[in-house]
């Protein structure tokens, strides 16, 4: 492992690091040797917050919670272990920046990463702003044997856990029972019959299910008349897709509080 890291560092110095990196879904994966990769997840939010120019009104604290939620779910869904988070705020530290950071920290804590978890960032304290802007980044590490994307199996069922919601069309709150919670997400990650997990973003369920299938070299057969909008944006990852064995359905129903929708089934191509 030490030898691999030294080689990786030397190649960076020689500007050869590009040969190590790949894009997987919304993640950047950088192989550093011995089967271990650095994983980077990012997200941005604009016009969501308490300022005059914000289109979707909510507290600075809630904006921080949801801003960190997206990359956090993405990196955890990949199987990676987060090691540091960063926030880039387009507002002054006081008063709203501090509240955003508090929300970010609480979202990390709810996922099991307490006060000691590294969190750094920057604020805009020089130029007056009338609209909230937030950028978030999380980095982590994963071994190739624990990388989830692309692990779906033929005949896996595809379920959506949580309901797709997005502002300003929907009012999204932290205690909304229709969206997947951090506790539900943690439970999903611990169910052995689940293979892949994918947070749904602005492209909607149909697109993300296709991405899940593509990475596994499979095709998806969508259920007739699914009881959820497959094209609607899920905003700040209000729902996630999971693929797994048929046994997963009953286990999830017994363990998860959020609504569950049957989306379809993966099949072999051809």
C-alpha positions as CSV (number, residue, x, y, z in Angstrom):
1,X,0.0,0.0,0.0
2,X,2.8,2.5,0.9
3,X,4.5,1.6,-2.4
4,X,1.2,2.3,-4.3
5,X,0.8,5.7,-2.6
6,X,4.3,6.7,-3.5
7,X,3.8,5.7,-7.1
8,X,0.5,7.7,-7.1
9,X,2.2,10.7,-5.7
10,X,5.0,10.6,-8.2
11,X,2.5,10.3,-11.1
12,X,0.7,13.4,-9.8
13,X,4.0,15.3,-9.8
14,X,4.5,14.1,-13.4
15,X,0.9,15.2,-14.3
16,X,-0.3,11.7,-15.0
17,X,-3.0,11.6,-12.3
18,X,-5.7,11.8,-14.9
19,X,-5.2,8.1,-15.8
20,X,-6.4,7.2,-12.3
21,X,-9.8,9.0,-12.3
22,X,-13.2,7.9,-13.6
23,X,-16.7,9.4,-13.3
24,X,-19.3,7.0,-11.8
25,X,-22.8,8.3,-11.7
26,X,-22.3,11.7,-9.9
27,X,-19.2,10.6,-8.2
28,X,-15.5,11.0,-9.0
29,X,-13.5,7.9,-8.3
30,X,-9.7,8.2,-8.1
31,X,-7.7,4.9,-7.8
32,X,-4.8,5.3,-5.4
33,X,-3.6,1.7,-5.3
34,X,-4.1,-1.6,-3.5
35,X,-7.8,-1.7,-4.6
36,X,-8.5,1.5,-2.7
37,X,-10.1,4.6,-4.3
38,X,-10.8,8.2,-3.3
39,X,-14.4,9.1,-3.8
40,X,-15.6,12.7,-4.2
41,X,-19.3,13.8,-4.1
42,X,-20.4,17.4,-4.7
43,X,-23.6,19.4,-4.9
44,X,-24.8,23.0,-5.2
45,X,-27.9,24.9,-4.2
46,X,-29.0,28.4,-5.3
47,X,-31.9,30.5,-4.5
48,X,-33.0,28.4,-1.5
49,X,-33.0,30.1,1.9
50,X,-34.2,33.1,3.9
51,X,-32.8,35.9,1.8
52,X,-34.8,38.4,-0.3
53,X,-33.7,37.0,-3.6
54,X,-34.3,33.4,-2.7
55,X,-37.1,31.7,-4.8
56,X,-37.7,28.8,-2.3
57,X,-38.0,30.2,1.2
58,X,-36.7,28.2,4.2
59,X,-34.5,28.8,7.1
60,X,-30.7,29.0,6.7
61,X,-30.5,26.0,9.0
62,X,-32.8,23.9,6.8
63,X,-30.9,25.0,3.7
64,X,-27.7,23.7,5.3
65,X,-29.3,20.3,6.2
66,X,-30.5,19.6,2.7
67,X,-27.4,21.0,1.0
68,X,-25.2,18.4,2.8
69,X,-27.8,15.6,2.5
70,X,-27.3,15.1,-1.3
71,X,-23.5,14.5,-1.4
72,X,-23.7,12.6,1.9
73,X,-26.3,10.1,0.6
74,X,-24.4,9.8,-2.7
75,X,-21.1,8.9,-1.1
76,X,-22.6,6.6,1.5
77,X,-24.7,4.8,-1.3
78,X,-21.4,4.1,-3.1
79,X,-20.1,2.1,-0.2
80,X,-17.4,4.7,0.6
81,X,-16.4,5.9,4.1
82,X,-16.5,9.7,4.4
83,X,-13.4,11.3,5.9
84,X,-14.0,15.0,5.4
85,X,-16.6,17.5,4.3
86,X,-16.5,21.1,2.9
87,X,-18.9,23.9,2.4
88,X,-18.7,26.9,0.1
89,X,-21.2,29.6,1.1
90,X,-22.1,32.6,-1.0
91,X,-23.3,34.5,2.0
92,X,-21.6,36.2,5.0
93,X,-20.8,34.1,8.1
94,X,-23.2,36.2,10.2
95,X,-26.0,35.6,10.6
96,X,-27.0,33.1,7.9
97,X,-23.7,31.4,7.2
98,X,-23.4,30.2,10.8
99,X,-26.9,28.8,10.6
100,X,-26.1,27.0,7.4
101,X,-23.0,25.5,8.9
102,X,-25.0,24.4,11.9
103,X,-27.4,22.6,9.6
104,X,-24.6,21.0,7.7
105,X,-23.0,19.8,11.0
106,X,-26.3,18.4,12.2
107,X,-26.9,16.5,9.0
108,X,-23.5,14.9,9.3
109,X,-24.2,14.1,13.0
110,X,-27.5,12.4,12.2
111,X,-25.7,10.2,9.7
112,X,-23.2,9.1,12.5
113,X,-20.4,11.7,11.9
114,X,-20.2,13.7,15.1
115,X,-18.4,16.9,16.1
116,X,-15.0,15.5,15.5
117,X,-15.7,14.9,11.8
118,X,-13.5,17.3,9.7
119,X,-15.7,20.1,8.2
120,X,-14.1,23.2,6.6
121,X,-15.3,25.8,4.2
122,X,-15.5,29.5,3.2
123,X,-18.0,32.3,3.2
124,X,-18.5,35.5,1.1
125,X,-17.9,38.3,3.6
126,X,-16.8,41.0,1.1
127,X,-19.5,41.3,-1.5
128,X,-23.2,41.9,-0.4
129,X,-25.5,39.2,-1.6
130,X,-29.3,38.9,-1.6
131,X,-29.6,35.3,-2.6
132,X,-28.4,32.1,-0.8
133,X,-25.8,30.0,-2.6
134,X,-24.3,26.8,-1.1
135,X,-21.7,24.4,-2.5
136,X,-20.9,21.1,-0.6
137,X,-18.3,18.5,-1.1
138,X,-17.5,15.2,0.7
139,X,-14.5,13.0,0.2
140,X,-14.2,9.4,1.3
141,X,-12.4,6.1,0.6
142,X,-13.7,2.7,-0.6
143,X,-12.1,-0.6,-1.3
144,X,-13.1,-2.2,-4.6
145,X,-14.8,-5.1,-2.9
146,X,-17.2,-2.7,-1.2
147,X,-18.0,-0.4,-4.1
148,X,-21.8,-0.6,-4.7
149,X,-22.4,1.1,-8.1
150,X,-22.9,-1.6,-10.8
151,X,-23.6,-4.5,-8.4
152,X,-27.2,-5.1,-9.4
153,X,-28.1,-8.6,-10.4
154,X,-30.3,-10.0,-13.1
155,X,-33.9,-10.5,-11.8
156,X,-33.3,-7.9,-9.0
157,X,-36.4,-6.0,-8.0
158,X,-36.1,-2.2,-8.2
159,X,-37.8,-0.2,-5.5
160,X,-38.1,3.5,-4.7
161,X,-37.9,4.3,-1.1
162,X,-39.4,7.8,-0.4
163,X,-41.4,10.1,-2.5
164,X,-39.8,12.4,-5.1
165,X,-40.4,16.1,-4.1
166,X,-38.8,19.3,-5.2
167,X,-39.1,23.0,-4.5
168,X,-40.8,25.3,-5.3
169,X,-43.5,22.9,-6.4
170,X,-43.5,21.0,-3.1
171,X,-42.8,22.2,0.5
172,X,-40.0,20.0,1.8
173,X,-39.4,19.8,5.5
174,X,-36.9,17.9,7.6
175,X,-39.7,15.9,9.4
176,X,-41.6,15.1,6.2
177,X,-42.7,11.4,6.6
178,X,-42.8,11.0,2.8
179,X,-39.1,11.5,2.3
180,X,-36.4,9.0,3.2
181,X,-34.6,9.9,6.5
182,X,-31.0,9.3,7.5
183,X,-32.2,6.5,9.8
184,X,-34.0,4.8,6.9
185,X,-31.0,5.2,4.7
186,X,-28.7,3.6,7.3
187,X,-31.1,0.7,7.6
188,X,-31.1,0.1,3.8
189,X,-27.3,0.0,3.8
190,X,-27.3,-2.8,6.4
191,X,-29.8,-5.1,4.6
192,X,-27.7,-7.9,3.0
193,X,-30.2,-8.7,0.3
194,X,-29.9,-5.2,-1.2
195,X,-27.2,-4.9,-3.9
196,X,-27.1,-1.3,-5.2
197,X,-28.5,2.0,-3.8
198,X,-28.8,5.2,-5.7
199,X,-30.2,8.6,-4.5
200,X,-32.6,10.1,-7.0
201,X,-31.7,13.6,-8.1
202,X,-33.2,16.2,-10.5
203,X,-33.4,13.7,-13.4
204,X,-36.0,11.6,-11.7
205,X,-36.6,7.9,-11.0
206,X,-36.8,6.7,-14.6
207,X,-33.4,8.2,-15.5
208,X,-31.7,7.0,-12.4
209,X,-33.1,3.5,-12.8
210,X,-31.6,3.4,-16.3
211,X,-28.2,4.5,-14.9
212,X,-28.3,1.8,-12.3
213,X,-29.1,-0.8,-15.0
214,X,-26.4,0.6,-17.4
215,X,-23.6,0.3,-14.8
216,X,-24.5,-3.3,-14.1
217,X,-24.8,-4.2,-17.8
218,X,-28.5,-4.9,-17.4
219,X,-31.8,-3.6,-18.8
220,X,-34.8,-2.5,-16.7
221,X,-38.4,-3.6,-17.2
222,X,-40.6,-0.9,-15.8
223,X,-43.7,-2.0,-13.9
224,X,-47.1,-1.2,-15.5
225,X,-48.7,1.9,-14.0
226,X,-46.2,2.5,-11.1
227,X,-47.8,4.5,-8.4
228,X,-45.2,7.2,-8.3
229,X,-44.1,9.9,-10.9
230,X,-41.0,8.5,-12.6
231,X,-40.0,11.8,-14.3
232,X,-40.3,14.2,-11.3
233,X,-37.2,15.6,-9.8
234,X,-36.4,14.4,-6.3
235,X,-34.8,17.7,-5.3
236,X,-32.5,17.1,-2.3
237,X,-32.6,13.3,-2.7
238,X,-36.0,12.9,-1.1
239,X,-36.0,9.3,-2.3
240,X,-33.5,6.6,-3.3
241,X,-33.6,3.5,-5.6
242,X,-32.6,0.1,-4.3
243,X,-32.0,-3.1,-6.2
244,X,-32.1,-6.5,-4.5
245,X,-33.6,-9.9,-4.2
246,X,-37.4,-10.5,-3.9
247,X,-36.8,-11.1,-0.2
248,X,-35.7,-7.4,0.2
249,X,-39.3,-6.2,-0.3
250,X,-40.7,-7.6,3.0
251,X,-37.5,-6.7,4.9
252,X,-37.7,-3.1,3.7
253,X,-41.4,-2.9,4.5
254,X,-40.8,-4.0,8.0
255,X,-37.8,-1.7,8.6
256,X,-38.5,1.5,6.7
257,X,-40.9,4.3,7.6
258,X,-40.9,6.1,4.3
259,X,-43.2,5.1,1.5
260,X,-42.0,2.2,-0.8
261,X,-42.9,2.0,-4.5
262,X,-42.3,-1.0,-6.9
263,X,-40.5,0.4,-10.0
264,X,-39.6,-2.7,-12.0
265,X,-37.1,-5.5,-12.4
266,X,-33.6,-5.8,-13.9
267,X,-33.1,-8.4,-16.7
268,X,-30.1,-9.5,-18.8
269,X,-29.6,-7.6,-22.1
270,X,-30.6,-9.4,-25.3
